[in-house]
Amino acid sequence: MHIKTGDTVEVISGENKGERGEVQRLLRGRLSGRQQGQSDPNDVRVIVAGVNMIIKHQRRTGNVRTQTGRIEREAPIDISNVMLVCPSCGKATRVGHEITGDGKKLRRCKKCGETIE
């Protein structure tokens, strides 16, 4: 995976194009009308802090103390619509992978060649 939780990403298409934020969560293979236990490995979405904000109207449910009213939160974005921002050069870049001598897989910035932690 070229994007991980905690990475800074930039939206490259859609309504929020050009906005940057930190990845809070990765949502992999949602169940969309499939049988229980099956998922689509190509359906990967990310939740980015402060990007793709929606308003959810939440009503009171029983005696549970939940927040009610209009709740503003982030909606998931498809992983193909975001691009990793290199921490050293500060530009949105593609990611290259390199395997070291001890078998570790490193991510590299395609623009400046620096290693991304």
Secondary structure, DSSP 8 states (H G I E B T S, - for coil): ----TT-EEEE-SSTTTT-EEEEEEEEES--SS--TT---TT-EEEEETTSSEEEEEE---TT-----EEEEEE--EEGGGEEEB-TTT-SB--EEEEE-TTS-EEEEETTT--EE-
